[in-house]
């Protein structure tokens, strides 16, 4: 029986990887601060310690600090400690074991030329600490010959970030969005979990992971709102105005560095420009996305 160590197994992506691995007959070690949904708990504080990976045949690294913290804040420093230094500690402990490292499409350079992103797209110019620290962490992983997966906007049952943030932006039946609708890739957590368990046999390197086809932004948002029983009209504001509001909001947020600003340049960039991942590299290795937003809507 294969033993798989899943870091961050108490979190959103990690818990799905752990339960999927167990369902497929693996022995699962849930590595992190809290126990995972299955298997044996191996305590680990990614910001401070080297994990004990004794007995693991494969390591899937899902542990990460997620968010859009104020620049220079304690939250940004904590994110660096987990996403960069925690990766270094994890790779030290892996000691030659195969590692699948879950990164993010947020590592890709921002801007308008993202209608078909391959793994060769520039990794630079990040607009927030999350993108910078994930890029730095994955650079360590790639240098150690790990397989690096780059999903975008992971959603699904138990999502504590993406959908709750979207729902919180609805005010009096209205949701304001920057610019006109664009095409966007999203990644169902089930599709990511499948890739994590298949990728141990792939050649080292980076692989995009996303749903079978990109979505129209506004239609995807309507689908999510409908799935949660939320009625809201979508209103578009000019992109220039959205950027100005984001800049002002981020400046004000420096007065309360322990809270994330409600609007940031990163958020505007991710919503206002087409971001479509080319997943042909992963497809060539036998992976195929089986889930989509339609499944998410019917499952709730």
Secondary structure, DSSP 4 states (H G I P E B T S, - for coil): --EEEEETTTSHHHHHHHHHHHHTT-EEEEEESS--SSSEEEE--TTT-----TT-SEEEE-----S-PPTTSHHHHHHHIIIIIHHHHHHHHHTTSEEEEE--GGGSPPSS--SSB-TTS-----SSHHHHHHHHHHHHHHHTT-EEEEE-SEESTT-SSHHHHHHHT-BTTEEEEESS--EE--EEHHHHHHHHHHGGGSPSEEEEE--SS-EEHHHHHHHHHHHTT---EEEEE-HHHHHHHHHHHHHHHGGGTTS--SS-HHHHHHHHS-B-B--HHHHTTT------HHHHHHH-
